[in-house]
Amino acid sequence: MELHQLRCFVAAADQLHFGRAAQHLQMLPSALGRQIRLLEEDLGTRLFARTTRAVSLTEDGTTLLRDARAILARVEAVESNLRNRSREQTARRLRVGAIDSAAAGLLPLLLRDFRAKHPEIAVQLLEDKTVRLLPKILTGALDLAFVRPPDRPDKRLEFRPLFQETAIVAFPQRHALAGKKSIALSEIADEQMLVPDRRSRPHSYDLTIKLFEQAGLTPRIVQVADEKQTIINLVATRLGVAIVPRWTTRMAVSGVRFVPLRPRQSGPVGRLPLAAAWLRASRDPVRDAMLSVLEARLRSYAREA
């Protein structure tokens, strides 16, 4: 005896007409009749008395109808309870993505303040590149992401500009310039440069290129690497130096010193934009709760970027 067979039986017993019952269940009358026959065979009894003019319940059918209603009501109650619990658990969960520098710098500060205000909400974190995080918002795998805003943003996404991350230079610890308090770009004009792959990190790659262009120089690129952590490790092996966001200093790598960079002029050159992104026109009270905390503390976070 299966639940589907019981539902077919109750519908037929309510209507006492197989055609109307099948229409109510959105199935063919022949399919409904087959389920009833299978149920009767399984129970070893006739449930309906059929004539050319009418359909009626047998005594066993009347008995089963009472029990079938109770069984289905109990099943629906269990299903409803589980669905509600699942919705409640989902409502208390926030899935957040972030690029590496935001994961190292912004998220620890934001999560500290968010949990102080909303300890009941569980936050799941995913660190990845912008090009991989944005599609996850569109598919529903992420609720919110902290990314580099693309030059051609998808109109299905909402972007909230946050602040600009300042640039610093990563040197091998024993490099002659590693002990300076700040450095001008002209001082590293002849250094071997390590840069990220532009296909996956266009903002970080362009940061180095544009800074050199602004100074009328051409960088000596000796190595391209996909991950920021890899670049910092390569710096530690004295393969070269790298221009990176300030929050990269939070990535613990021994043998590397970070020195602030003095750009030739103020403005966006020498800085990396960070934005919050989410699905446009979507309603999500949990996501909005995090955005509210972010908005309230944004100036404080920006001072550390």
TISE-986361 format. One record per residue (C-alpha): residue number from 1; chain; y, x, z negated. Coordinates in Angstrom, 1 decimal. Layout:
<rs>
   nr  kette      yy      xx      zz
  NUM      A       Y       X       Z
...
</rs>
This chain:
<rs>
   nr  kette      yy      xx      zz
    1      A     0.0     0.0     0.0
    2      A     3.3     1.5     1.2
    3      A     6.9     0.7     0.3
    4      A     7.7    -0.1     3.9
    5      A     4.8    -2.6     4.1
    6      A     6.1    -4.2     0.9
    7      A     9.6    -4.5     2.4
    8      A     8.1    -6.1     5.5
    9      A     6.1    -8.5     3.4
   10      A     9.1    -9.6     1.2
   11      A    11.3   -10.1     4.3
   12      A     8.6   -12.3     6.0
   13      A     8.0   -14.2     2.7
   14      A    11.7   -14.9     2.4
   15      A    12.1   -16.1     6.0
   16      A     8.6   -17.6     6.5
   17      A     9.3   -16.7    10.1
   18      A     8.1   -13.4    11.5
   19      A    10.7   -13.3    14.3
   20      A    13.7   -13.8    11.9
   21      A    12.2   -11.4     9.4
   22      A    11.8    -8.7    12.1
   23      A    15.4    -9.3    13.3
   24      A    16.6    -8.8     9.7
   25      A    14.7    -5.5     9.4
   26      A    15.8    -4.5    12.9
   27      A    12.3    -4.0    14.2
   28      A    10.0    -5.7    16.7
   29      A     8.0    -8.8    15.6
   30      A     4.8    -7.1    16.8
   31      A     5.6    -4.1    14.6
   32      A     6.3    -6.4    11.6
   33      A     3.1    -8.3    12.2
   34      A     1.1    -5.0    12.3
   35      A     2.5    -3.9     8.9
   36      A     1.6    -7.2     7.3
   37      A    -2.0    -6.9     8.7
   38      A    -2.3    -3.4     7.4
   39      A    -1.2    -4.5     4.0
   40      A    -3.6    -7.4     4.0
   41      A    -6.5    -5.1     5.0
   42      A    -5.5    -2.6     2.3
   43      A    -5.5    -5.3    -0.4
   44      A    -8.5    -7.2     1.0
   45      A    -6.8   -10.6     1.0
   46      A    -4.8   -12.9     3.2
   47      A    -1.1   -13.1     2.2
   48      A     0.1   -15.7     4.7
   49      A    -1.4   -18.9     6.0
   50      A    -0.4   -19.2     9.7
   51      A    -0.5   -22.3    11.9
   52      A     1.0   -23.0    15.3
   53      A     3.9   -24.7    13.5
   54      A     4.5   -22.9    10.3
   55      A     3.9   -19.8     8.1
   56      A     3.3   -20.2     4.4
   57      A     2.3   -17.9     1.5
   58      A    -1.3   -18.0     0.2
   59      A    -1.9   -18.0    -3.6
   60      A    -2.4   -14.2    -3.5
   61      A     0.8   -13.9    -1.4
   62      A     2.8   -15.8    -4.0
   63      A     1.5   -13.5    -6.7
   64      A     2.2   -10.4    -4.7
   65      A     5.7   -11.6    -3.8
   66      A     6.7   -11.6    -7.5
   67      A     5.3    -8.2    -8.1
   68      A     6.7    -6.8    -4.8
   69      A    10.2    -7.8    -5.8
   70      A     9.9    -6.1    -9.1
   71      A     8.5    -2.9    -7.5
   72      A    11.2    -2.7    -4.9
   73      A    14.0    -3.5    -7.4
   74      A    12.7    -0.6    -9.5
   75      A    12.5     1.8    -6.5
   76      A    16.1     0.8    -5.5
   77      A    17.3     1.4    -9.1
   78      A    15.7     4.9    -9.1
   79      A    17.1     5.8    -5.7
   80      A    20.6     4.5    -6.7
   81      A    20.5     6.5    -9.9
   82      A    19.5     9.7    -8.1
   83      A    22.2     9.2    -5.4
   84      A    24.9     8.7    -8.0
   85      A    23.8    11.8    -9.9
   86      A    23.8    13.8    -6.7
   87      A    27.3    12.5    -5.9
   88      A    28.5    13.4    -9.4
   89      A    27.1    16.9    -9.2
   90      A    28.6    17.4    -5.7
   91      A    32.0    16.1    -7.0
   92      A    31.9    18.7    -9.7
   93      A    31.2    21.6    -7.3
   94      A    33.7    23.5    -5.1
   95      A    32.5    25.8    -2.3
   96      A    35.1    28.5    -1.7
   97      A    35.1    31.3     0.9
   98      A    37.3    34.4     0.9
   99      A    37.9    37.5     2.9
  100      A    37.1    40.8     1.1
  101      A    40.6    41.7    -0.2
  102      A    41.2    38.1    -1.5
  103      A    37.7    38.1    -3.1
  104      A    38.6    41.3    -4.9
  105      A    42.2    40.4    -5.8
  106      A    43.1    36.8    -5.6
  107      A    39.9    35.0    -6.6
  108      A    39.4    36.7   -10.0
  109      A    42.9    35.6   -11.0
  110      A    42.6    32.1    -9.5
  111      A    39.2    31.4   -11.0
  112      A    40.3    32.5   -14.4
  113      A    43.2    30.0   -14.4
  114      A    41.2    27.3   -12.6
  115      A    38.3    27.4   -15.1
  116      A    40.7    27.3   -18.0
  117      A    42.0    24.0   -16.7
  118      A    38.8    22.6   -15.1
  119      A    35.8    24.0   -17.0
  120      A    33.6    21.2   -15.8
  121      A    33.8    22.2   -12.1
  122      A    31.3    24.8   -10.7
  123      A    32.7    27.1    -8.1
  124      A    30.4    28.6    -5.5
  125      A    31.8    31.7    -3.7
  126      A    31.2    33.2    -0.3
  127      A    32.8    36.4     0.9
  128      A    33.0    36.9     4.6
  129      A    35.4    37.5     7.5
  130      A    37.9    35.0     8.7
  131      A    36.1    34.4    12.0
  132      A    33.0    33.4    10.1
  133      A    34.7    31.4     7.3
  134      A    36.7    29.0     9.4
  135      A    33.7    27.5    11.3
  136      A    32.0    26.9     7.9
  137      A    34.9    24.6     6.9
  138      A    34.5    22.7    10.1
  139      A    30.8    22.2     9.5
  140      A    31.3    21.2     5.9
  141      A    29.6    24.3     4.4
  142      A    32.9    25.3     2.7
  143      A    35.6    23.1     1.0
  144      A    38.3    25.8     0.9
  145      A    38.8    29.4     2.2
  146      A    41.3    32.2     1.8
  147      A    41.7    33.8     5.2
  148      A    44.0    35.7     7.6
  149      A    45.6    32.9     9.6
  150      A    44.6    33.1    13.2
  151      A    47.1    33.5    16.0
  152      A    45.8    30.2    17.5
  153      A    44.8    28.0    14.6
  154      A    42.3    25.2    15.2
  155      A    44.2    21.9    14.9
  156      A    41.3    20.4    12.9
  157      A    42.2    22.8    10.1
  158      A    45.1    22.8     7.6
  159      A    46.6    26.2     6.7
  160      A    48.8    26.9     3.7
  161      A    50.6    30.3     3.9
  162      A    50.4    32.0     0.6
  163      A    51.9    35.5     0.7
  164      A    51.7    38.9     2.4
  165      A    49.5    41.7     1.1
  166      A    51.2    45.1     1.1
  167      A    49.7    48.1     2.8
  168      A    48.5    51.2     1.0
  169      A    46.7    54.4     2.3
  170      A    43.3    55.4     1.1
  171      A    42.8    59.2     0.8
  172      A    39.8    61.3    -0.2
  173      A    40.4    62.2    -3.9
  174      A    41.0    65.9    -3.2
  175      A    43.2    65.3    -0.1
  176      A    46.5    67.2    -0.3
  177      A    48.5    63.9    -0.1
  178      A    46.4    62.0    -2.6
  179      A    48.5    62.9    -5.6
  180      A    51.8    61.5    -4.2
  181      A    53.5    58.5    -5.7
  182      A    54.2    57.0    -2.2
  183      A    54.0    58.2     1.4
  184      A    55.7    57.8     4.7
  185      A    53.8    57.1     7.9
  186      A    55.1    60.3     9.5
  187      A    53.2    62.2     6.8
  188      A    49.8    60.9     8.0
  189      A    50.6    61.1    11.8
  190      A    48.1    63.8    12.3
  191      A    45.4    62.4    10.0
  192      A    42.1    61.1    11.4
  193      A    42.3    57.4    11.0
  194      A    39.5    54.9    10.1
  195      A    40.1    51.4    11.3
  196      A    38.2    48.0    11.2
  197      A    36.8    46.5    14.4
  198      A    39.5    44.3    16.0
  199      A    37.0    41.7    17.2
  200      A    36.1    40.7    13.6
  201      A    39.3    41.9    11.7
  202      A    42.2    41.6    14.1
  203      A    44.9    41.5    11.4
  204      A    43.6    44.6     9.6
  205      A    43.2    46.5    12.9
  206      A    46.7    45.5    14.1
  207      A    48.1    46.6    10.7
  208      A    47.4    50.2    11.5
  209      A    48.4    50.0    15.1
  210      A    51.7    48.2    14.6
  211      A    52.7    50.5    11.8
  212      A    52.2    53.5    14.0
  213      A    54.0    51.8    16.9
  214      A    57.0    51.0    14.6
  215      A    57.2    54.7    13.8
  216      A    56.9    55.7    17.5
  217      A    53.5    57.3    16.8
  218      A    49.9    56.9    18.1
  219      A    47.1    56.9    15.5
  220      A    44.2    59.4    15.8
  221      A    41.3    56.9    15.5
  222      A    38.1    58.7    14.8
  223      A    35.9    55.9    13.5
  224      A    35.7    52.0    13.7
  225      A    33.7    50.2    11.0
  226      A    33.1    46.5    10.5
  227      A    33.3    46.2     6.7
  228      A    36.2    47.2     4.5
  229      A    33.8    48.6     1.9
  230      A    32.3    50.8     4.6
  231      A    35.7    52.2     5.5
  232      A    36.4    53.1     1.9
  233      A    33.1    54.8     1.5
  234      A    33.8    56.8     4.7
  235      A    37.1    57.8     3.2
  236      A    35.2    59.1     0.2
  237      A    33.1    61.3     2.4
  238      A    36.3    62.8     3.8
  239      A    35.8    61.5     7.3
  240      A    39.4    60.4     7.5
  241      A    42.1    58.2     5.8
  242      A    42.7    54.4     6.2
  243      A    45.5    51.9     5.9
  244      A    44.2    49.0     3.9
  245      A    45.5    46.0     1.9
  246      A    46.6    46.7    -1.7
  247      A    43.9    44.6    -3.2
  248      A    41.3    47.0    -1.7
  249      A    42.0    49.2    -4.8
  250      A    39.9    46.7    -6.8
  251      A    36.8    47.8    -4.8
  252      A    35.2    50.4    -7.1
  253      A    34.5    53.5    -5.0
  254      A    34.6    57.0    -6.6
  255      A    36.2    59.8    -4.7
  256      A    39.1    57.7    -3.2
  257      A    42.8    57.7    -4.2
  258      A    45.2    55.0    -3.1
  259      A    48.8    55.8    -2.3
  260      A    51.5    53.1    -1.6
  261      A    52.9    53.3     1.9
  262      A    56.6    53.3     2.6
  263      A    57.2    51.4     5.9
  264      A    60.3    52.4     7.9
  265      A    61.8    48.9     7.5
  266      A    61.2    45.7     5.6
  267      A    59.5    42.7     7.2
  268      A    56.1    41.6     8.2
  269      A    55.1    44.9     9.7
  270      A    53.0    46.7     7.1
  271      A    51.9    43.5     5.4
  272      A    48.9    41.2     5.9
  273      A    49.3    37.4     5.7
  274      A    46.9    35.4     3.5
  275      A    46.5    31.7     3.8
  276      A    44.4    28.9     2.3
  277      A    42.5    26.8     4.8
  278      A    40.7    23.4     4.6
  279      A    39.7    20.5     6.8
  280      A    42.8    18.6     7.9
  281      A    43.2    14.9     6.8
  282      A    40.2    15.2     4.4
  283      A    40.2    13.8     0.9
  284      A    38.8    16.1    -1.9
  285      A    40.1    15.8    -5.4
  286      A    38.2    18.9    -6.6
  287      A    39.7    21.0    -3.8
  288      A    43.1    19.6    -4.5
  289      A    42.7    20.5    -8.1
  290      A    42.3    24.2    -7.2
  291      A    45.2    24.1    -4.8
  292      A    47.3    22.6    -7.5
  293      A    46.5    25.5    -9.8
  294      A    47.1    28.0    -7.0
  295      A    50.5    26.4    -6.3
  296      A    51.5    26.6    -9.9
  297      A    50.5    30.3   -10.2
  298      A    51.3    31.5    -6.7
  299      A    54.4    33.6    -7.6
  300      A    52.4    35.4   -10.3
  301      A    49.6    36.2    -7.9
  302      A    52.0    37.3    -5.2
  303      A    53.5    39.9    -7.5
  304      A    50.1    41.6    -7.6
  305      A    49.4    41.5    -3.9
</rs>
